């Protein structure tokens, strides 16, 4: 049963102008949450977002100093609370380490790790308040399939390194925030074709290698986000949405 109206929990979904972030935001909205969405450079999507999430659309570049704190303040000014943070931000880049510059590596960590930690710091206080009042609050970060193995990568070593760092930080945050009632998890998509996805995600030959026999969909990822947002006794976990990619 969905919760409706002004008493519904508030969710902030970053990176939600399109793709997997937008799918997650729509799914949580359908479940009755008051959902805030964020766009950075997809200005052409702003009007459409306003139609779907009226009064709860924000423009922010979370790599800028102070942007995360300002975003949380904007959400609180509108709805007075933040119960769930879904951070769907993180640039993707392929290439061997021998061809990856230090600047590229730094940029990947900035996008995938530092923005996540800055959002966590900015939202921590509001989430703790929500947990005391509602009995539950959560943070959810986006990883990538196969992090548990910590195996070598030839195609995405720098990207996987950033997401692996995020996974360790996620589990550490889960331990720190448990006493405050705030759950912290990660969701790790595999091959999920969607708007704005890297072209390699669309490769049918890769889809054929997935044990379940087909690529996933944004709806599959959105279902995982909904599950982890509502699963009140799950924290510190990384949920793979990958069709068994690395089995």
Secondary structure, DSSP 8 states (H G I E B T S, - for coil): ----STTS-EEEEES-SSHHHHHHHHHHHHTT-EEEEEESS-GGGHHHHHHHSTT-EEE--TTSTTHHHHHHHHHHHHHS---EEEE---------GGG--HHHHHHHHIIIIIHHHHHHHHHHHHHHHHHHHHS-EEEEEE--TTGGG----SSSHHHHHHHHHHHHHHHHHHHHHGGGTEEEEEEEE-SB--TT--GGGG-HHHHTTSTTSS-B-HHHHHHHHHHHHH-TT--S-EEEESTTTT-
